[in-house]
Amino acid sequence: MNMETGFSSDPAGYVALDDARNRRKRILIIVGVLVIFIVLAVAWKIMHPAKPAAATDTAPNVTVIVPGRHEVTAQIPAVGNIGARRDMPVGVAGEGGTVRSVLVEQGTWVAAGQVLATIDRSVQVQQAASLAASINQSRADALLAKANLDRAKALVSRGFVSKADVDTKQAALDGANARVAVAQAQLRQQQALIGRLDIRSPTAGLVLTRNVEAGQVVGAGSQALFRVAANGKMELQARLAEDDLARIRVGSPATVTPVGTTLKIPGTVWQISPVIDPQTRQGTVRIELPYNEALRPGGFASAQIGAGRGDLPLLPESAVLSDAKGNYVYLIGGGNKVVRRDVKVGDVDERGVTIVSGLSGTERVVASAGAFLNPGDRVKPDLQPSPR
């Protein structure tokens, strides 16, 4: 029996062969699509390169304020020494001598003309007694001369006494009267000298110092025995810069705080120096103060002097910094970079710090975080409303 080989007549074999061919075609199509997609993606990447990532901005955010100008009562700070407004030295007005007694102590209130100390006057009293006796002698001589003149006038009409004798007796009477007047003047002079042996206060006030003790010998050349503050009034002598001096007037109010206290003693500017020291460019302001036991001459005190009302920049306290060079603020300049600006501060109150000089009010000022910045730093400003 003959059998043919090489091809099968089974139709199932043809079907399996067609399926295999179809799978290969699908695989080839998928691979082709993937290749085309990859090629297109590479081409797109080449034609559209990726932009480099932007650098991270590390500039810090800071609060910024434009202070503007506000109506404030300008206050000029000052420091100085306390002293008596009128310091009256009291010394020996007469010839002096041994001090017999001292009647007052430091801190004593005295009246005008009150005796502060007495000097021994035993010799001067005896001299006054001698002068008083000489007055009595001169008066007796004058009485005798007058009696002689009266008798001569009675006898001149009878011819017993000449006219010349009458004139002589009249001259004797005039001389006797003159000697009486001289003796009286000498006595008054001696009494005045005795009165000057009482050391008296020239004015009412407070005794500041006592430099004499009983038994001490004093004279016209001695140092002042007492110093008296006239009416107890004190003053603060403060030195101010030339530009500050020009803003103050006589009568300007001031508040003085002695060192070591929290007192605020009201005062008034009563004198402004008419000259400026060419070396320091400063002048002296004298502030009159009422008596207060905390005001001790020679002590130190600070003051706030009113310089009138005006429009000045006002900043929060956190915006004002200080170092060895003085007070300053940080401004935001071009390119949002930090710039240092030196300023002069005035009064400080609940609203903030008054800037006397250094700012016009239109600048952008760092309101906080200034202590962490340096000139030239770049920042991101966050503008906030100004204080009211």
GISULVEN-V947036 format. One line per field, one symbol per residue. psi: psi as a letter, one per 20 degrees, with the letter a starting at -180 (. if undefined). burial: b if it has 24 or more other ideal C-beta (glycine too) atoms within 12 Angstrom, else e. A space follows every 50 residues. Layout:
psi=???
burial=???
This chain:
psi=pppprgpqjphhghghghgghhhhggghggggggggggggggghhghmqp qqpqqpojpqpqpqqohapqoroppoqqqaqqrqgoooppaphbiabpph qpirrpjppqrpiqphqqqpkgghghhhhghhhhggghhghhgghhghgg hhhhihhijhprhhhghghhhhghhghghggghgghghghhghghiiooq pirqbpogqokqqpippqahjqrphqppopjjprqpoqpqqghhhiiqqp ipqqppoqpjrjqnpqappipppiqpoigikqrpppopqrppiioppirq qrqoppkrqroqqpqqhiiprqahiaqrrpqobqjkqppqoprpqcqpah hbppogqhqiiiqopohrjhijrqpiqpropopqqqq.
burial=eeeeeeeeeeeeeeeeeeeeeeeeeeeeeeeeeeeeeeeeeeeeeeeeee eeeeeeeeeeebbbbbbbebebbbbbbbbbbbbbbbbbbbbbbbbbbebe ebebeeeeebeeeeebbbbbbeebeeebeebeebbeebeebbeebeebbe ebeeeeeeeeeeeeeeeebeebbeebbebbeebeeebeebeebbebbbbb bbbebbbbbbbbeeebebeeebebbbbbbbbbbbbbbbbbbeebbebbee ebbbbbbbeeeeeebebbbbbbeeeeeeeeeebbbbbbbebbeebbbebb bbbbbbbeebebbbbbbebbbeeeeebbbbbbeeebebbbbebbbbbeee ebbbbbbbbebebbbbbbebeebeeebebebeeeebbe
